[in-house]
Amino acid sequence: MKGIQRFLEGYQSFVDGWGTRKAETLRALANGQAPDAIVISCSDSRVIPELITQADPGTLFVVRNVGNLIPPVGSHNPSVSAAIAYAVDHLHVRHLIVLGHTQCGAMAATRALCTHADTHLDPAIENWLAFARDSWDELVADGTADAADWHDRLAEENVLQQLANALAYPAVAKAVSEGRIALHAWIYDVKAAELRCWDPQSGNFTAANTQSGAGTITAAQVRANDQVSAGISDATKR
């Protein structure tokens, strides 16, 4: 019970502090939300989009799942697609961010599954991580699957691949073509507590700062990085 108690104490601190200072903001949110961005983030407890960006309530529409995955269109997994469609078509967000991170357990498990290592994973996890197969194939295509830093490279490839999947969603494709939404690729370095954003000039993820391009990546750049999959891979048809 000690663990639960600290959460209740934290809640009281929220009420006494932020909740009191921002009472007017909270009252306004009762009338509806108008977030600036949708963030597809990992469920990892170390990666908290609102904390990393110091975003107030009502500004980020966050979707969290194991591996920050966006299942391809036609994969019969509607949860993420419903959230994206709602955010784009009804909340009219101006930004779609995929936020991956270093030391991602989902990426380690994806590698193990794709190389047929003995993982002893629950079938539900295996079926879900099938949606990351194309990210692993991208790493293989790059020739870096056996590199010393394969783990971080796979997390980066996965961010870009999930954006490629997002572009196939009708709501996203239409919003991008009309210039109503921008795409962003981010990586959070857990050990360094550092956010890295996609840099189109170098083609790498570099440390974020207020003068950088916020990891903005065009649809053409996303497609150029998608060497492997133009549709739904066999793995995602399960």
C-alpha positions in Angstrom: 0.0 0.0 0.0 3.0 2.3 0.5 3.3 2.7 -3.3 -0.3 3.6 -3.8 -0.2 6.0 -0.8 2.6 8.0 -2.5 0.4 8.5 -5.6 -2.4 9.8 -3.4 0.1 12.2 -1.7 1.2 13.3 -5.1 -2.3 14.0 -6.1 -2.8 16.2 -3.1 0.4 18.0 -4.0 -1.1 18.5 -7.5 -4.3 20.0 -6.1 -2.5 22.2 -3.6 0.1 23.4 -6.2 -0.6 23.3 -9.9 -4.3 22.8 -9.5 -4.6 25.9 -7.4 -2.3 28.1 -9.6 -4.0 26.9 -12.8 -7.6 26.7 -11.6 -8.8 28.9 -14.4 -7.1 26.8 -17.0 -8.7 23.6 -15.6 -12.1 25.2 -15.6 -11.7 26.2 -19.2 -10.7 22.6 -20.1 -14.1 21.4 -18.8 -15.6 23.0 -21.9 -13.5 20.9 -24.3 -10.0 20.4 -25.6 -7.9 21.9 -28.4 -4.5 20.2 -28.2 -1.7 21.4 -30.5 -0.3 17.9 -31.2 -0.9 14.2 -31.1 2.0 12.3 -29.7 2.5 8.5 -30.3 4.7 7.5 -27.4 5.9 4.3 -25.8 4.2 3.0 -22.6 7.6 2.9 -20.9 7.3 4.4 -17.5 10.5 6.4 -18.0 9.2 8.3 -21.0 6.5 10.9 -20.2 5.8 13.3 -23.1 4.1 15.9 -20.9 7.0 15.9 -18.4 9.7 16.0 -21.1 8.0 18.9 -22.9 6.6 20.5 -19.7 3.2 20.7 -21.5 0.1 21.9 -19.7 -3.1 19.8 -19.7 -5.0 20.3 -22.9 -2.0 20.8 -25.2 -0.9 17.2 -26.0 -3.2 14.4 -27.2 -1.1 11.4 -26.1 -1.4 7.8 -27.4 0.9 5.4 -25.6 1.6 1.8 -26.4 4.4 -0.8 -26.3 7.0 0.4 -28.8 5.2 3.6 -29.9 3.7 1.7 -32.9 1.2 2.8 -35.5 -0.2 -0.3 -37.0 -0.5 -0.2 -40.8 -3.8 0.6 -42.5 -5.7 -2.6 -42.9 -4.1 -4.4 -40.0 -7.5 -4.7 -38.2 -6.1 -3.0 -35.1 -8.3 0.1 -34.8 -7.3 1.6 -31.4 -4.4 3.8 -32.6 -6.1 4.6 -35.9 -9.2 5.8 -34.1 -7.1 8.1 -31.9 -5.3 9.5 -34.9 -8.5 10.0 -36.9 -10.1 11.8 -33.9 -7.1 14.0 -33.3 -6.7 15.0 -36.9 -10.3 15.3 -38.1 -12.1 16.4 -34.9 -9.5 18.1 -32.7 -7.6 19.5 -35.7 -4.1 19.1 -34.2 -1.4 20.8 -36.2 1.4 18.3 -35.3 1.9 14.6 -35.3 4.9 13.4 -33.3 6.2 9.9 -33.0 8.4 9.8 -29.8 10.7 6.8 -29.5 13.4 6.3 -26.9 16.7 4.6 -26.1 16.9 1.4 -24.1 13.5 0.4 -25.5 12.5 -3.1 -24.3 10.0 -3.4 -27.2 12.9 -2.9 -29.7 15.0 -5.5 -28.0 12.1 -7.9 -28.1 11.5 -7.1 -31.8 15.1 -8.0 -32.6 14.8 -11.2 -30.7 11.6 -12.1 -32.5 12.9 -11.2 -36.0 16.1 -13.2 -35.5 14.1 -16.2 -34.0 15.8 -16.0 -30.6 14.1 -17.7 -27.7 12.1 -14.9 -26.0 9.3 -16.7 -24.2 7.0 -13.8 -24.9 3.3 -13.9 -24.3 1.5 -14.4 -27.7 -0.2 -11.0 -27.3 3.2 -9.3 -27.1 4.5 -11.2 -30.1 1.4 -10.3 -32.2 1.7 -6.6 -31.3 5.4 -6.4 -32.0 4.7 -7.9 -35.5 3.9 -4.3 -36.3 7.6 -3.4 -35.7 8.9 -6.0 -38.2 9.3 -3.4 -41.0 11.5 -1.3 -38.6 13.8 -4.3 -38.1 13.9 -4.9 -41.9 14.8 -1.3 -42.4 17.8 -1.8 -40.0 18.8 -4.9 -42.0 18.5 -3.0 -45.3 20.8 -0.3 -43.8 23.4 -2.9 -43.0 23.5 -1.9 -39.3 21.6 -4.8 -37.7 24.8 -6.1 -36.2 26.3 -2.7 -35.2 27.3 -2.1 -31.6 24.6 0.6 -31.3 21.9 -1.5 -33.1 19.4 -0.9 -30.2 19.4 2.9 -30.5 19.4 2.6 -34.3 16.4 0.4 -34.3 14.5 2.8 -32.1 15.3 5.6 -34.6 14.3 3.4 -37.6 11.1 2.6 -35.8 10.1 6.2 -35.3 10.6 6.9 -39.0 8.8 3.7 -40.0 5.8 4.5 -37.8 5.5 7.9 -39.5 5.5 6.0 -42.9 2.6 3.9 -41.5 0.8 7.1 -40.4 1.0 8.6 -43.9 -1.1 5.8 -45.2 -4.0 6.8 -42.9 -6.6 8.7 -44.9 -7.0 11.5 -42.3 -3.2 12.0 -42.1 -2.6 11.9 -45.8 -5.3 14.4 -46.5 -4.1 16.8 -43.7 -0.5 16.6 -44.9 -1.5 17.2 -48.5 -3.5 20.3 -47.5 -0.7 21.6 -45.2 -2.8 21.3 -42.1 -0.4 19.1 -40.1 3.3 18.7 -39.7 5.2 15.4 -39.0 7.9 15.2 -36.4 10.4 12.4 -35.5 11.7 12.5 -31.9 13.9 10.2 -29.8 14.3 10.6 -26.0 17.6 9.5 -24.5 16.7 8.0 -21.2 20.2 8.0 -19.7 21.0 11.5 -20.7 17.5 12.9 -20.3 18.0 14.4 -23.7 15.5 14.9 -26.5 16.8 14.3 -30.0 15.0 15.5 -33.1 15.3 14.5 -36.7 17.6 16.8 -38.6 16.9 16.7 -42.4 20.2 18.3 -43.2 22.3 15.5 -41.7 19.7 12.7 -41.9 20.2 12.0 -38.2 18.7 12.7 -34.8 20.4 15.6 -33.1 20.0 17.3 -29.7 16.8 19.4 -29.6 17.0 23.1 -29.0 14.7 26.1 -29.5 16.4 27.0 -32.7 16.2 23.6 -34.3 13.5 22.4 -36.7 11.6 20.5 -34.0 12.3 17.2 -35.8 10.0 18.2 -38.7 10.2 15.7 -41.5 8.3 16.0 -44.8 6.2 13.2 -46.3 8.8 12.9 -49.1 11.6 12.4 -46.6 9.6 9.8 -44.7 8.9 7.9 -47.9 12.6 8.2 -48.9 13.6 6.5 -45.7 11.0 3.7 -46.2 13.2 1.3 -48.0 11.3 -1.9 -47.2 7.6 -1.6 -47.0 5.1 0.1 -49.2 2.1 -1.7 -47.7 1.2 -4.2 -45.1 3.9 -6.8 -44.5 3.0 -10.5 -44.0 3.8 -10.1 -40.3 1.0 -7.6 -39.8 -1.7 -9.7 -41.4 -2.0 -12.0 -38.4 
